[in-house]
Amino acid sequence: MAFIIAIPISWYAMRKWLEGFAYKTTMSWWIFALAGITALVIALLTVSWQSFRAARMNPVNALREE
């Protein structure tokens, strides 16, 4: 949801910022798609790793520590 909100804001901000340079360049849609996919993959890997660690843990040890 945050990515969908951030796309038009970042597109507008980048376009305005790039207008100030002498050499013009275009922004492609795939740059934003790549950034979103990369963020999604990192988030999924992090959550998956933490879930895997929690699933491997012995529940008796967790209850002893509390």
PQR file with spaces between the fields and no chain letter, atoms N, CA, C, O and H, PARSE charges and radii, in Angstrom:
ATOM       1  N    MET     1       0.826   -1.186    0.000 -0.4000 1.5000
ATOM       2  CA   MET     1       0.000    0.000    0.000 -0.0000 2.0000
ATOM       3  C    MET     1       0.875    1.256    0.000  0.5500 1.7000
ATOM       4  O    MET     1       0.609    2.213   -0.728 -0.5500 1.4000
ATOM       5  N    ALA     2       1.915    1.235    0.824 -0.4000 1.5000
ATOM       6  CA   ALA     2       2.806    2.395    0.886 -0.0000 2.0000
ATOM       7  C    ALA     2       3.524    2.596   -0.442  0.5500 1.7000
ATOM       8  O    ALA     2       3.764    3.732   -0.849 -0.5500 1.4000
ATOM       9  H    ALA     2       2.131    0.458    1.415  0.4000 1.0000
ATOM      10  N    PHE     3       3.866    1.509   -1.118 -0.4000 1.5000
ATOM      11  CA   PHE     3       4.541    1.622   -2.410 -0.0000 2.0000
ATOM      12  C    PHE     3       3.639    2.280   -3.446  0.5500 1.7000
ATOM      13  O    PHE     3       4.096    3.094   -4.248 -0.5500 1.4000
ATOM      14  H    PHE     3       3.671    0.586   -0.788  0.4000 1.0000
ATOM      15  N    ILE     4       2.373    1.930   -3.425 -0.4000 1.5000
ATOM      16  CA   ILE     4       1.420    2.518   -4.372 -0.0000 2.0000
ATOM      17  C    ILE     4       1.262    4.012   -4.124  0.5500 1.7000
ATOM      18  O    ILE     4       1.125    4.790   -5.068 -0.5500 1.4000
ATOM      19  H    ILE     4       2.002    1.269   -2.773  0.4000 1.0000
ATOM      20  N    ILE     5       1.280    4.410   -2.869 -0.4000 1.5000
ATOM      21  CA   ILE     5       1.193    5.835   -2.539 -0.0000 2.0000
ATOM      22  C    ILE     5       2.489    6.555   -2.904  0.5500 1.7000
ATOM      23  O    ILE     5       2.456    7.706   -3.339 -0.5500 1.4000
ATOM      24  H    ILE     5       1.391    3.778   -2.102  0.4000 1.0000
ATOM      25  N    ALA     6       3.617    5.894   -2.733 -0.4000 1.5000
ATOM      26  CA   ALA     6       4.916    6.527   -2.957 -0.0000 2.0000
ATOM      27  C    ALA     6       5.267    6.690   -4.430  0.5500 1.7000
ATOM      28  O    ALA     6       6.065    7.566   -4.766 -0.5500 1.4000
ATOM      29  H    ALA     6       3.644    4.959   -2.379  0.4000 1.0000
ATOM      30  N    ILE     7       4.707    5.887   -5.309 -0.4000 1.5000
ATOM      31  CA   ILE     7       5.069    5.955   -6.730 -0.0000 2.0000
ATOM      32  C    ILE     7       4.804    7.337   -7.328  0.5500 1.7000
ATOM      33  O    ILE     7       5.732    7.930   -7.877 -0.5500 1.4000
ATOM      34  H    ILE     7       4.059    5.176   -5.035  0.4000 1.0000
ATOM      35  N    PRO     8       3.588    7.877   -7.251 -0.5600 1.5000
ATOM      36  CA   PRO     8       3.376    9.197   -7.885  0.2800 2.0000
ATOM      37  C    PRO     8       4.156   10.322   -7.205  0.5500 1.7000
ATOM      38  O    PRO     8       4.596   11.262   -7.867 -0.5500 1.4000
ATOM      39  N    ILE     9       4.323   10.228   -5.905 -0.4000 1.5000
ATOM      40  CA   ILE     9       5.073   11.264   -5.188 -0.0000 2.0000
ATOM      41  C    ILE     9       6.534   11.245   -5.610  0.5500 1.7000
ATOM      42  O    ILE     9       7.122   12.293   -5.877 -0.5500 1.4000
ATOM      43  H    ILE     9       3.965    9.465   -5.368  0.4000 1.0000
ATOM      44  N    SER    10       7.118   10.061   -5.668 -0.4000 1.5000
ATOM      45  CA   SER    10       8.525    9.970   -6.057 -0.0000 2.0000
ATOM      46  C    SER    10       8.705   10.299   -7.535  0.5500 1.7000
ATOM      47  O    SER    10       9.716   10.896   -7.908 -0.5500 1.4000
ATOM      48  H    SER    10       6.640    9.209   -5.451  0.4000 1.0000
ATOM      49  N    TRP    11       7.758    9.928   -8.379 -0.4000 1.5000
ATOM      50  CA   TRP    11       7.834   10.265   -9.798 -0.0000 2.0000
ATOM      51  C    TRP    11       7.864   11.782   -9.974  0.5500 1.7000
ATOM      52  O    TRP    11       8.694   12.309  -10.715 -0.5500 1.4000
ATOM      53  H    TRP    11       6.937    9.443   -8.076  0.4000 1.0000
ATOM      54  N    TYR    12       6.965   12.475   -9.297 -0.4000 1.5000
ATOM      55  CA   TYR    12       6.899   13.942   -9.395 -0.0000 2.0000
ATOM      56  C    TYR    12       8.165   14.583   -8.840  0.5500 1.7000
ATOM      57  O    TYR    12       8.718   15.493   -9.456 -0.5500 1.4000
ATOM      58  H    TYR    12       6.291   12.047   -8.695  0.4000 1.0000
ATOM      59  N    ALA    13       8.629   14.118   -7.682 -0.4000 1.5000
ATOM      60  CA   ALA    13       9.818   14.699   -7.070 -0.0000 2.0000
ATOM      61  C    ALA    13      11.052   14.471   -7.936  0.5500 1.7000
ATOM      62  O    ALA    13      11.862   15.384   -8.099 -0.5500 1.4000
ATOM      63  H    ALA    13       8.180   13.378   -7.181  0.4000 1.0000
ATOM      64  N    MET    14      11.209   13.287   -8.486 -0.4000 1.5000
ATOM      65  CA   MET    14      12.359   13.003   -9.341 -0.0000 2.0000
ATOM      66  C    MET    14      12.312   13.811  -10.630  0.5500 1.7000
ATOM      67  O    MET    14      13.342   14.288  -11.106 -0.5500 1.4000
ATOM      68  H    MET    14      10.551   12.546   -8.353  0.4000 1.0000
ATOM      69  N    ARG    15      11.124   13.963  -11.193 -0.4000 1.5000
ATOM      70  CA   ARG    15      10.988   14.747  -12.430 -0.0000 2.0000
ATOM      71  C    ARG    15      11.369   16.199  -12.190  0.5500 1.7000
ATOM      72  O    ARG    15      12.088   16.795  -12.992 -0.5500 1.4000
ATOM      73  H    ARG    15      10.287   13.575  -10.807  0.4000 1.0000
ATOM      74  N    LYS    16      10.893   16.767  -11.093 -0.4000 1.5000
ATOM      75  CA   LYS    16      11.235   18.159  -10.769 -0.0000 2.0000
ATOM      76  C    LYS    16      12.722   18.310  -10.481  0.5500 1.7000
ATOM      77  O    LYS    16      13.327   19.303  -10.887 -0.5500 1.4000
ATOM      78  H    LYS    16      10.309   16.283  -10.441  0.4000 1.0000
ATOM      79  N    TRP    17      13.315   17.361   -9.797 -0.4000 1.5000
ATOM      80  CA   TRP    17      14.731   17.439   -9.458 -0.0000 2.0000
ATOM      81  C    TRP    17      15.594   17.310  -10.709  0.5500 1.7000
ATOM      82  O    TRP    17      16.589   18.020  -10.854 -0.5500 1.4000
ATOM      83  H    TRP    17      12.824   16.555   -9.467  0.4000 1.0000
ATOM      84  N    LEU    18      15.217   16.406  -11.611 -0.4000 1.5000
ATOM      85  CA   LEU    18      16.001   16.182  -12.826 -0.0000 2.0000
ATOM      86  C    LEU    18      15.875   17.329  -13.831  0.5500 1.7000
ATOM      87  O    LEU    18      16.737   17.482  -14.696 -0.5500 1.4000
ATOM      88  H    LEU    18      14.409   15.829  -11.493  0.4000 1.0000
ATOM      89  N    GLU    19      14.820   18.133  -13.732 -0.4000 1.5000
ATOM      90  CA   GLU    19      14.663   19.272  -14.641 -0.0000 2.0000
ATOM      91  C    GLU    19      15.743   20.321  -14.431  0.5500 1.7000
ATOM      92  O    GLU    19      16.009   21.110  -15.338 -0.5500 1.4000
ATOM      93  H    GLU    19      14.120   18.009  -13.029  0.4000 1.0000
ATOM      94  N    GLY    20      16.365   20.355  -13.278 -0.4000 1.5000
ATOM      95  CA   GLY    20      17.370   21.360  -12.976 -0.0000 2.0000
ATOM      96  C    GLY    20      18.736   21.081  -13.572  0.5500 1.7000
ATOM      97  O    GLY    20      19.623   21.931  -13.488 -0.5500 1.4000
ATOM      98  H    GLY    20      16.149   19.715  -12.541  0.4000 1.0000
ATOM      99  N    PHE    21      18.930   19.923  -14.169 -0.4000 1.5000
ATOM     100  CA   PHE    21      20.228   19.572  -14.720 -0.0000 2.0000
ATOM     101  C    PHE    21      20.322   19.971  -16.193  0.5500 1.7000
ATOM     102  O    PHE    21      19.315   20.032  -16.898 -0.5500 1.4000
ATOM     103  H    PHE    21      18.209   19.233  -14.237  0.4000 1.0000
ATOM     104  N    ALA    22      21.533   20.238  -16.639 -0.4000 1.5000
ATOM     105  CA   ALA    22      21.755   20.636  -18.026 -0.0000 2.0000
ATOM     106  C    ALA    22      21.501   19.474  -18.982  0.5500 1.7000
ATOM     107  O    ALA    22      20.922   19.666  -20.051 -0.5500 1.4000
ATOM     108  H    ALA    22      22.352   20.188  -16.067  0.4000 1.0000
ATOM     109  N    TYR    23      21.926   18.280  -18.606 -0.4000 1.5000
ATOM     110  CA   TYR    23      21.709   17.109  -19.441 -0.0000 2.0000
ATOM     111  C    TYR    23      20.436   16.412  -18.984  0.5500 1.7000
ATOM     112  O    TYR    23      20.314   16.021  -17.823 -0.5500 1.4000
ATOM     113  H    TYR    23      22.396   18.124  -17.737  0.4000 1.0000
ATOM     114  N    LYS    24      19.498   16.260  -19.896 -0.4000 1.5000
ATOM     115  CA   LYS    24      18.195   15.674  -19.564 -0.0000 2.0000
ATOM     116  C    LYS    24      18.231   14.164  -19.725  0.5500 1.7000
ATOM     117  O    LYS    24      18.907   13.630  -20.604 -0.5500 1.4000
ATOM     118  H    LYS    24      19.597   16.578  -20.839  0.4000 1.0000
ATOM     119  N    THR    25      17.506   13.503  -18.875 -0.4000 1.5000
ATOM     120  CA   THR    25      17.355   12.050  -18.962 -0.0000 2.0000
ATOM     121  C    THR    25      15.904   11.707  -18.657  0.5500 1.7000
ATOM     122  O    THR    25      15.185   12.486  -18.031 -0.5500 1.4000
ATOM     123  H    THR    25      16.957   13.937  -18.161  0.4000 1.0000
ATOM     124  N    THR    26      15.494   10.551  -19.101 -0.4000 1.5000
ATOM     125  CA   THR    26      14.117   10.120  -18.849 -0.0000 2.0000
ATOM     126  C    THR    26      14.107    9.090  -17.729  0.5500 1.7000
ATOM     127  O    THR    26      15.094    8.396  -17.484 -0.5500 1.4000
ATOM     128  H    THR    26      16.078    9.918  -19.609  0.4000 1.0000
ATOM     129  N    MET    27      12.974    9.013  -17.066 -0.4000 1.5000
ATOM     130  CA   MET    27      12.790    7.997  -16.023 -0.0000 2.0000
ATOM     131  C    MET    27      11.904    6.895  -16.591  0.5500 1.7000
ATOM     132  O    MET    27      10.839    7.164  -17.147 -0.5500 1.4000
ATOM     133  H    MET    27      12.172    9.576  -17.265  0.4000 1.0000
ATOM     134  N    SER    28      12.343    5.693  -16.450 -0.4000 1.5000
ATOM     135  CA   SER    28      11.568    4.555  -16.931 -0.0000 2.0000
ATOM     136  C    SER    28      10.725    3.987  -15.793  0.5500 1.7000
ATOM     137  O    SER    28      11.062    4.129  -14.618 -0.5500 1.4000
ATOM     138  H    SER    28      13.208    5.474  -15.999  0.4000 1.0000
ATOM     139  N    TRP    29       9.632    3.347  -16.165 -0.4000 1.5000
ATOM     140  CA   TRP    29       8.744    2.758  -15.161 -0.0000 2.0000
ATOM     141  C    TRP    29       9.411    1.592  -14.453  0.5500 1.7000
ATOM     142  O    TRP    29       9.102    1.312  -13.295 -0.5500 1.4000
ATOM     143  H    TRP    29       9.358    3.232  -17.120  0.4000 1.0000
ATOM     144  N    TRP    30      10.334    0.902  -15.143 -0.4000 1.5000
ATOM     145  CA   TRP    30      10.929   -0.297  -14.570 -0.0000 2.0000
ATOM     146  C    TRP    30      11.833    0.021  -13.383  0.5500 1.7000
ATOM     147  O    TRP    30      12.098   -0.856  -12.561 -0.5500 1.4000
ATOM     148  H    TRP    30      10.586    1.130  -16.083  0.4000 1.0000
ATOM     149  N    ILE    31      12.307    1.250  -13.280 -0.4000 1.5000
ATOM     150  CA   ILE    31      13.120    1.629  -12.119 -0.0000 2.0000
ATOM     151  C    ILE    31      12.273    1.568  -10.851  0.5500 1.7000
ATOM     152  O    ILE    31      12.717    1.063   -9.820 -0.5500 1.4000
ATOM     153  H    ILE    31      12.091    1.962  -13.948  0.4000 1.0000
ATOM     154  N    PHE    32      11.066    2.080  -10.936 -0.4000 1.5000
ATOM     155  CA   PHE    32      10.164    2.049   -9.787 -0.0000 2.0000
ATOM     156  C    PHE    32       9.687    0.628   -9.502  0.5500 1.7000
ATOM     157  O    PHE    32       9.557    0.239   -8.341 -0.5500 1.4000
ATOM     158  H    PHE    32      10.705    2.491  -11.774  0.4000 1.0000
ATOM     159  N    ALA    33       9.428   -0.142  -10.544 -0.4000 1.5000
ATOM     160  CA   ALA    33       9.014   -1.533  -10.359 -0.0000 2.0000
ATOM     161  C    ALA    33      10.131   -2.347   -9.712  0.5500 1.7000
ATOM     162  O    ALA    33       9.877   -3.155   -8.819 -0.5500 1.4000
ATOM     163  H    ALA    33       9.534    0.173  -11.487  0.4000 1.0000
ATOM     164  N    LEU    34      11.358   -2.136  -10.158 -0.4000 1.5000
ATOM     165  CA   LEU    34      12.493   -2.852   -9.587 -0.0000 2.0000
ATOM     166  C    LEU    34      12.690   -2.501   -8.113  0.5500 1.7000
ATOM     167  O    LEU    34      12.981   -3.376   -7.298 -0.5500 1.4000
ATOM     168  H    LEU    34      11.564   -1.479  -10.884  0.4000 1.0000
ATOM     169  N    ALA    35      12.533   -1.237   -7.777 -0.4000 1.5000
ATOM     170  CA   ALA    35      12.658   -0.819   -6.375 -0.0000 2.0000
ATOM     171  C    ALA    35      11.571   -1.460   -5.514  0.5500 1.7000
ATOM     172  O    ALA    35      11.848   -1.915   -4.404 -0.5500 1.4000
ATOM     173  H    ALA    35      12.296   -0.526   -8.439  0.4000 1.0000
ATOM     174  N    GLY    36      10.348   -1.500   -6.014 -0.4000 1.5000
ATOM     175  CA   GLY    36       9.260   -2.122   -5.266 -0.0000 2.0000
ATOM     176  C    GLY    36       9.438   -3.615   -5.093  0.5500 1.7000
ATOM     177  O    GLY    36       9.198   -4.151   -4.011 -0.5500 1.4000
ATOM     178  H    GLY    36      10.124   -1.131   -6.916  0.4000 1.0000
ATOM     179  N    ILE    37       9.854   -4.288   -6.147 -0.4000 1.5000
ATOM     180  CA   ILE    37      10.068   -5.729   -6.070 -0.0000 2.0000
ATOM     181  C    ILE    37      11.223   -6.050   -5.128  0.5500 1.7000
ATOM     182  O    ILE    37      11.153   -7.011   -4.362 -0.5500 1.4000
ATOM     183  H    ILE    37      10.048   -3.853   -7.026  0.4000 1.0000
ATOM     184  N    THR    38      12.284   -5.251   -5.184 -0.4000 1.5000
ATOM     185  CA   THR    38      13.423   -5.463   -4.292 -0.0000 2.0000
ATOM     186  C    THR    38      13.013   -5.291   -2.833  0.5500 1.7000
ATOM     187  O    THR    38      13.390   -6.099   -1.983 -0.5500 1.4000
ATOM     188  H    THR    38      12.341   -4.471   -5.807  0.4000 1.0000
ATOM     189  N    ALA    39      12.251   -4.257   -2.540 -0.4000 1.5000
ATOM     190  CA   ALA    39      11.784   -4.038   -1.169 -0.0000 2.0000
ATOM     191  C    ALA    39      10.880   -5.185   -0.712  0.5500 1.7000
ATOM     192  O    ALA    39      10.965   -5.626    0.434 -0.5500 1.4000
ATOM     193  H    ALA    39      11.944   -3.601   -3.230  0.4000 1.0000
ATOM     194  N    LEU    40      10.022   -5.662   -1.601 -0.4000 1.5000
ATOM     195  CA   LEU    40       9.131   -6.763   -1.269 -0.0000 2.0000
ATOM     196  C    LEU    40       9.906   -8.049   -1.004  0.5500 1.7000
ATOM     197  O    LEU    40       9.590   -8.775   -0.061 -0.5500 1.4000
ATOM     198  H    LEU    40       9.953   -5.304   -2.532  0.4000 1.0000
ATOM     199  N    VAL    41      10.906   -8.337   -1.815 -0.4000 1.5000
ATOM     200  CA   VAL    41      11.717   -9.541   -1.627 -0.0000 2.0000
ATOM     201  C    VAL    41      12.484   -9.482   -0.315  0.5500 1.7000
ATOM     202  O    VAL    41      12.544  -10.476    0.409 -0.5500 1.4000
ATOM     203  H    VAL    41      11.163   -7.748   -2.581  0.4000 1.0000
ATOM     204  N    ILE    42      13.068   -8.338    0.002 -0.4000 1.5000
ATOM     205  CA   ILE    42      13.796   -8.194    1.268 -0.0000 2.0000
ATOM     206  C    ILE    42      12.864   -8.378    2.456  0.5500 1.7000
ATOM     207  O    ILE    42      13.225   -9.039    3.429 -0.5500 1.4000
ATOM     208  H    ILE    42      13.019   -7.530   -0.586  0.4000 1.0000
ATOM     209  N    ALA    43      11.672   -7.802    2.386 -0.4000 1.5000
ATOM     210  CA   ALA    43      10.709   -7.953    3.480 -0.0000 2.0000
ATOM     211  C    ALA    43      10.267   -9.405    3.632  0.5500 1.7000
ATOM     212  O    ALA    43      10.179   -9.914    4.749 -0.5500 1.4000
ATOM     213  H    ALA    43      11.379   -7.266    1.595  0.4000 1.0000
ATOM     214  N    LEU    44       9.991  -10.070    2.521 -0.4000 1.5000
ATOM     215  CA   LEU    44       9.562  -11.469    2.592 -0.0000 2.0000
ATOM     216  C    LEU    44      10.667  -12.381    3.114  0.5500 1.7000
ATOM     217  O    LEU    44      10.400  -13.297    3.891 -0.5500 1.4000
ATOM     218  H    LEU    44      10.062   -9.657    1.613  0.4000 1.0000
ATOM     219  N    LEU    45      11.898  -12.136    2.697 -0.4000 1.5000
ATOM     220  CA   LEU    45      13.007  -12.944    3.205 -0.0000 2.0000
ATOM     221  C    LEU    45      13.208  -12.736    4.705  0.5500 1.7000
ATOM     222  O    LEU    45      13.467  -13.692    5.436 -0.5500 1.4000
ATOM     223  H    LEU    45      12.115  -11.392    2.066  0.4000 1.0000
ATOM     224  N    THR    46      13.090  -11.509    5.158 -0.4000 1.5000
ATOM     225  CA   THR    46      13.261  -11.216    6.577 -0.0000 2.0000
ATOM     226  C    THR    46      12.175  -11.886    7.416  0.5500 1.7000
ATOM     227  O    THR    46      12.468  -12.513    8.434 -0.5500 1.4000
ATOM     228  H    THR    46      12.879  -10.733    4.564  0.4000 1.0000
ATOM     229  N    VAL    47      10.935  -11.753    6.990 -0.4000 1.5000
ATOM     230  CA   VAL    47       9.829  -12.362    7.733 -0.0000 2.0000
ATOM     231  C    VAL    47       9.920  -13.887    7.684  0.5500 1.7000
ATOM     232  O    VAL    47       9.664  -14.557    8.684 -0.5500 1.4000
ATOM     233  H    VAL    47      10.697  -11.244    6.163  0.4000 1.0000
ATOM     234  N    SER    48      10.281  -14.428    6.538 -0.4000 1.5000
ATOM     235  CA   SER    48      10.414  -15.883    6.422 -0.0000 2.0000
ATOM     236  C    SER    48      11.518  -16.416    7.321  0.5500 1.7000
ATOM     237  O    SER    48      11.350  -17.453    7.962 -0.5500 1.4000
ATOM     238  H    SER    48      10.490  -13.883    5.726  0.4000 1.0000
ATOM     239  N    TRP    49      12.640  -15.717    7.371 -0.4000 1.5000
ATOM     240  CA   TRP    49      13.755  -16.159    8.210 -0.0000 2.0000
ATOM     241  C    TRP    49      13.367  -16.119    9.692  0.5500 1.7000
ATOM     242  O    TRP    49      13.668  -17.054   10.433 -0.5500 1.4000
ATOM     243  H    TRP    49      12.776  -14.875    6.850  0.4000 1.0000
ATOM     244  N    GLN    50      12.713  -15.061   10.120 -0.4000 1.5000
ATOM     245  CA   GLN    50      12.299  -14.957   11.519 -0.0000 2.0000
ATOM     246  C    GLN    50      11.245  -16.018   11.856  0.5500 1.7000
ATOM     247  O    GLN    50      11.258  -16.572   12.956 -0.5500 1.4000
ATOM     248  H    GLN    50      12.469  -14.301    9.517  0.4000 1.0000
ATOM     249  N    SER    51      10.343  -16.300   10.931 -0.4000 1.5000
ATOM     250  CA   SER    51       9.340  -17.348   11.152 -0.0000 2.0000
ATOM     251  C    SER    51       9.991  -18.720   11.234  0.5500 1.7000
ATOM     252  O    SER    51       9.606  -19.546   12.061 -0.5500 1.4000
ATOM     253  H    SER    51      10.332  -15.850   10.038  0.4000 1.0000
ATOM     254  N    PHE    52      10.964  -18.959   10.388 -0.4000 1.5000
ATOM     255  CA   PHE    52      11.674  -20.234   10.405 -0.0000 2.0000
ATOM     256  C    PHE    52      12.417  -20.421   11.726  0.5500 1.7000
ATOM     257  O    PHE    52      12.397  -21.507   12.305 -0.5500 1.4000
ATOM     258  H    PHE    52      11.277  -18.288    9.716  0.4000 1.0000
ATOM     259  N    ARG    53      13.069  -19.367   12.197 -0.4000 1.5000
ATOM     260  CA   ARG    53      13.776  -19.457   13.480 -0.0000 2.0000
ATOM     261  C    ARG    53      12.812  -19.707   14.630  0.5500 1.7000
ATOM     262  O    ARG    53      13.110  -20.491   15.531 -0.5500 1.4000
ATOM     263  H    ARG    53      13.085  -18.485   11.726  0.4000 1.0000
ATOM     264  N    ALA    54      11.651  -19.043   14.607 -0.4000 1.5000
ATOM     265  CA   ALA    54      10.669  -19.242   15.668 -0.0000 2.0000
ATOM     266  C    ALA    54      10.072  -20.653   15.618  0.5500 1.7000
ATOM     267  O    ALA    54       9.783  -21.239   16.661 -0.5500 1.4000
ATOM     268  H    ALA    54      11.409  -18.405   13.875  0.4000 1.0000
ATOM     269  N    ALA    55       9.889  -21.192   14.427 -0.4000 1.5000
ATOM     270  CA   ALA    55       9.320  -22.533   14.292 -0.0000 2.0000
ATOM     271  C    ALA    55      10.298  -23.608   14.748  0.5500 1.7000
ATOM     272  O    ALA    55       9.876  -24.654   15.241 -0.5500 1.4000
ATOM     273  H    ALA    55      10.123  -20.716   13.579  0.4000 1.0000
ATOM     274  N    ARG    56      11.586  -23.371   14.593 -0.4000 1.5000
ATOM     275  CA   ARG    56      12.593  -24.356   15.012 -0.0000 2.0000
ATOM     276  C    ARG    56      12.817  -24.352   16.517  0.5500 1.7000
ATOM     277  O    ARG    56      13.314  -25.334   17.068 -0.5500 1.4000
ATOM     278  H    ARG    56      11.929  -22.522   14.192  0.4000 1.0000
ATOM     279  N    MET    57      12.461  -23.272   17.186 -0.4000 1.5000
ATOM     280  CA   MET    57      12.742  -23.144   18.608 -0.0000 2.0000
ATOM     281  C    MET    57      11.874  -24.110   19.423  0.5500 1.7000
ATOM     282  O    MET    57      10.715  -24.362   19.093 -0.5500 1.4000
ATOM     283  H    MET    57      12.057  -22.474   16.739  0.4000 1.0000
ATOM     284  N    ASN    58      12.461  -24.632   20.478 -0.4000 1.5000
ATOM     285  CA   ASN    58      11.747  -25.521   21.371 -0.0000 2.0000
ATOM     286  C    ASN    58      10.844  -24.678   22.280  0.5500 1.7000
ATOM     287  O    ASN    58      11.343  -23.782   22.960 -0.5500 1.4000
ATOM     288  H    ASN    58      13.402  -24.427   20.746  0.4000 1.0000
ATOM     289  N    PRO    59       9.536  -24.936   22.312 -0.5600 1.5000
ATOM     290  CA   PRO    59       8.630  -24.128   23.127  0.2800 2.0000
ATOM     291  C    PRO    59       8.900  -24.251   24.631  0.5500 1.7000
ATOM     292  O    PRO    59       8.578  -23.336   25.390 -0.5500 1.4000
ATOM     293  N    VAL    60       9.477  -25.349   25.061 -0.4000 1.5000
ATOM     294  CA   VAL    60       9.772  -25.527   26.483 -0.0000 2.0000
ATOM     295  C    VAL    60      10.820  -24.509   26.930  0.5500 1.7000
ATOM     296  O    VAL    60      10.717  -23.946   28.019 -0.5500 1.4000
ATOM     297  H    VAL    60       9.739  -26.092   24.444  0.4000 1.0000
ATOM     298  N    ASN    61      11.812  -24.278   26.100 -0.4000 1.5000
ATOM     299  CA   ASN    61      12.833  -23.280   26.442 -0.0000 2.0000
ATOM     300  C    ASN    61      12.248  -21.883   26.544  0.5500 1.7000
ATOM     301  O    ASN    61      12.653  -21.109   27.411 -0.5500 1.4000
ATOM     302  H    ASN    61      11.896  -24.736   25.215  0.4000 1.0000
ATOM     303  N    ALA    62      11.313  -21.548   25.683 -0.4000 1.5000
ATOM     304  CA   ALA    62      10.694  -20.232   25.708 -0.0000 2.0000
ATOM     305  C    ALA    62       9.868  -20.066   26.996  0.5500 1.7000
ATOM     306  O    ALA    62       9.864  -18.992   27.598 -0.5500 1.4000
ATOM     307  H    ALA    62      10.984  -22.177   24.978  0.4000 1.0000
ATOM     308  N    LEU    63       9.172  -21.132   27.413 -0.4000 1.5000
ATOM     309  CA   LEU    63       8.368  -21.046   28.628 -0.0000 2.0000
ATOM     310  C    LEU    63       9.252  -20.966   29.878  0.5500 1.7000
ATOM     311  O    LEU    63       8.878  -20.317   30.855 -0.5500 1.4000
ATOM     312  H    LEU    63       9.176  -22.004   26.924  0.4000 1.0000
ATOM     313  N    ARG    64      10.397  -21.606   29.857 -0.4000 1.5000
ATOM     314  CA   ARG    64      11.315  -21.552   31.001 -0.0000 2.0000
ATOM     315  C    ARG    64      11.859  -20.150   31.219  0.5500 1.7000
ATOM     316  O    ARG    64      12.041  -19.716   32.357 -0.5500 1.4000
ATOM     317  H    ARG    64      10.701  -22.133   29.063  0.4000 1.0000
ATOM     318  N    GLU    65      12.118  -19.446   30.124 -0.4000 1.5000
ATOM     319  CA   GLU    65      12.706  -18.113   30.233 -0.0000 2.0000
ATOM     320  C    GLU    65      11.705  -17.070   30.711  0.5500 1.7000
ATOM     321  O    GLU    65      12.100  -16.024   31.226 -0.5500 1.4000
ATOM     322  H    GLU    65      11.971  -19.799   29.200  0.4000 1.0000
ATOM     323  N    GLU    66      10.421  -17.343   30.548 -0.4000 1.5000
ATOM     324  CA   GLU    66       9.409  -16.364   30.979 -0.0000 2.0000
ATOM     325  C    GLU    66       9.127  -16.554   32.387  0.5500 1.7000
ATOM     326  O    GLU    66       8.304  -15.835   32.954 -0.5500 1.4000
ATOM     327  H    GLU    66      10.100  -18.193   30.130  0.4000 1.0000
